Amino acid sequence: MAGKSRIFIGVGGWTYEPWRGGFYPAGLPQKRELEYMSRALTSIEINGTYYGSQKPESFRKWYEETPPDFVFSLKGPRFTTNRRVLAEAGESIARFFASGVAELKEKLGPINWQFMATKKFDAADFGKFLALLPKEIGGRHIRHAVEVRHESFRTPDFVALAREHDVAIVVAGDSEFPQIADVTADFVYLRIMGTQEKPKAGYAAKALDAWAERARLFAAGGIPKDLETLAPLPAKAPRDVFLYVISGFKENNPRAAQALIERIGV
C-alpha cells in the first residue's frame, strides 16, 4: 500500500446464506465463496476474529485464495475490548497477534478494535490500551482503528488521544452510533450501515454518490464537510481509505459495495 493513496471497499465476511443464489451464482460451491467475493470487491472485514481465535492455516488459506492486491481488515477479539480495565489487555492482544494473523502478509489491513455501546470513555485507561497496540509484527507495519459506540467519546480529548497514538477512529455512517469523522491516523476507516431492501444496490443512487465522493475526498487528504467532526485539522497528504458496507439490509451489502467501486473506479 505504499505510494499514492488507495480506496478499499468491501463488506463484513463472505459466508452468509442469503447471498447464495443472489449475489453468489446458483450452484457456486461454498468453498469458493471467498474466491468469488475477493474478485468482486477489493477488501473484506473478517468478523470471525472478534468471536474467537483463528488458526494460522486459515489465514494462509485466505491469503492463497485471494488476488494479489486484495486486503483483509480484522476485527480484534471481543475478549480484548469487552473488559472493565483496558490497561490489562496486553496478554489478550499478544495472544491475538500470535494466532497467525501475520500469515496474511501484505494483505493484512487495519485491525478494528470494536467496543460495546456501554463502554464509556476513560482517558487514562483508554490511553494505556492504545499504548499496548503493537506498531509492527515481524517487521510489518500494523494499522489500528477503534470503533467506539458511547456518546462519552464525543470529545476533543478522545480525538487528541487517538492522534497521539496514530490510531484511526472508525467513522460510523448511517447508523445510531455516534459519528466522529476526525482524521487521527494515516488512513481512514469507514463503516456504513444504511442499506435497505428496495434499492437494488442497497442505497439510492444519490446516497451512493455521496459516499463515493466522501471516500475520494478522504483519500485526497480532505475531510467531508457533511460528516461530524470534533477537532478537525487542515487538509493533509493523501491517505488510504477502507470502506465497509455493514449491517443494514445485509442481503444487499455486496451490491452496494460493488456500486461504490464502480463509482470510484477502484
N, C-alpha and C positions, 0 to 999 in steps of 0.2 A: 504493500500500500504506500510505497514511497513515491515521491514526485508530486504531481498535481492531485488535487482532492478527487475523491470518488464518492458516488452515492450508491449505497447498497440497499436493496429493497426486498422484503420478504414477509413471511408470516411466522407464527409460532408452531413449530413442529411440522411433521409431514404425515403422521398417522391419524386419520380422522375419518370414520366410516362414511359420513355424508358426502365426502369428497369423491368417493368411489362411484364411478358411473356418471359423475357430474364433471368435476374438474379433472379427475383421472379418467382416462378412457375405459369403457367397459371391458372387463377381462384382463386388465393390467394386473399382473401378479403383485401381491403386497410387498414382496421383497424388492420390487423395482420402483416403489413409490418415491424413495429418496432420489434415485437416479432421474426420474421424470421431473420431480419438483425442482431439482437443482439446475435443470436446463430451462425451466420456465421462469424462474426467479433468480435473483443474484445472491440471496442470503436466507438463512433460517435462524430463528432464535430457538434454541433447544430448551424445552421446558422440563424434560425428564431429570436434568441435573439438579433441579430445585427440590424434587421429591426424594431422590436417593442417589447414591454413588453409582457411577457407570464403570464399566470395565475398560482397560486400555485397548483391548481388541475391538470394542465397539467404536471408540474414537478412530482407530486405524481403519476400520471398515468404512466409516462415514467419510474419511479422507479419500479413500480409494474410489468411492462411488460417485464423487462429485467433480465438476470441472476444475481446471487449474486456478481460475480466478474467482471461485466461489468462496464465501466466508460464512462461518458459523459464529453467532453470538451464543453465549451460555448463560443460563440463569444460575446464580450462586445458590448453594444449598440452603434450604429453609432452616436447617439446624444451626446455621451460622447467624442468620439475621433475626430469627424468632427467639430472641433471648433477652432477658432483662438487662444484663450488663454486656454491652457490645465489646467493651475492652477485654473481655475474657474469651473472645472468639478466635484467638490466634491458632490454637490447636486445630479447630474446625477448618479454618482457612487453609492451613498447611495440608490437612488431610485431603481437601478438595483438589488442590493442585498436584498432589501426589497420586491421584486416581487415574491419571493418564491423559489429562487434557492436552498436554504437550504433543501428543500423538497427532493432533490436528495440524501441527507445524504452522506454515504460513497461512493456513485457512482459519486459524484461531483469531476471532474478532474480540470485541469487548465482553467483559463479564458484567452482567446485570445483577446487582445485589438488590433484591426486592424486599421491601419491608411491609409489614401488615399495616392496615389503616389505623390501628390502635397505637402504633409506635409513635411516641412524641419526641420532639427534638430536644436533646440534651447536648449542648455544645461540647462540654468536656468529654463525655463518653463517646459521642459520635466522632470527635476528632481523634480519639485514641483508636477507634475502629478503622478509620481511614488510614491511619499511620501503619496499621497492620497489613494492608493490602500490598502485595509484592509488586514492584515495578518491572521485574523481569523474572522469567523462569527459563533456565537453561540457555541464557543468553538472548532470549526472545522477549521484546518489549510487550508488556501486558497493559491493556487499557481497561479501566474500571468505570462503571456507571452505577449510580444509586437511584432506585425508584422509591420515592417516599410518598406516603399517601395520607398524612395527617396535616391539618392546617397549621400546626405549630412550626412547620418547616418553612412557611412562607415568611421568611425574614432575611434581610441582607446578611445577617450573621452566618446563616447556613450557606448562602451563596459564596461568601468570602472563604469559608472553611473548605468548600469543595474546590475553589480555585487554588487555595494553598496546597492542596494535595493533588492537583491536576486530575480530578475525578469529575466526570460528566454527571449532570442531573438529568434524569430521564424526563423528557417533555411528554406530558400526558395530553393527548389530543382527543377531543370529542368524548370526554368521559366525566364522571362525577368526582374525580380526584383533583386535588389542587394542581394548577398548571404553573410551572416555573420554567420559563424558557430562556433563562440566562445561560450564556455560554461560559462554562467553567473549565473546559479541557481543550485538547487539540482535536476533538471530534464532537459530534452532536448525535444524540440517541433519542429517536422519536418513536413513540408507541401510540398509534391512533386506533380508537376503539368505537367508531361510529357507523360501521357497516349496517345496512338494512336489507330486508328481504326483497323488496320490489325492484330497485335498480339492478340491472343485470350484473353490473360491476360493483355492487355493494354500496357505492356512493353515487350521488348525482354528478353529472359532468362538471358542474360548477365547483363542487367541493373537491373533486379530484384535481381540477386545475389549480385550486388554491393550495392544496398540499404539495403539488408538484412545484409550484412557484416558491413556497416556503423552503422546501428542500434545496432548491437551486440557490436561493439566497443564503441559506446557512453555509452551503458548500463554498460559496464565493467569499465568505468571511463576514457577511452581514447578519442582521437579526430582523426577522419579520415584525413589522410594526403591529400586526393584529394578534400577536401572541403576548401573554402576560409575562413581564419580567419584573424583577425586584431591584436589581443593581446593574443595569446594562452598561456595557463597555463600548467604546468606539469600534467600528469595523476593523477586523484584523485580517491576517493572511487566510487563504483558502484552507478548508478543513474537510475531513471525511464526514459523511453523514450516513447513519444507519437508521432506516425507517422500517418499522414493522406494523403490519395491519393485524391487530389483536382483538379478541373478544367480539362484541357486536353480534351481527348475524354471521357466525363463523363460516357457514357454508359458502359465503361469497368472498371471503377474505383473499383467497388466491387470485380471483379475478380482479379485485381492487388493486392488489399488488402489481399484477400484470398491466393494468391500465396506467398506473403511475410510472412503471418502467417505460411504457410506450410514450408517455408524455415527456418524460425527462430524457429519454434516449440513452439509457444506460443498459 
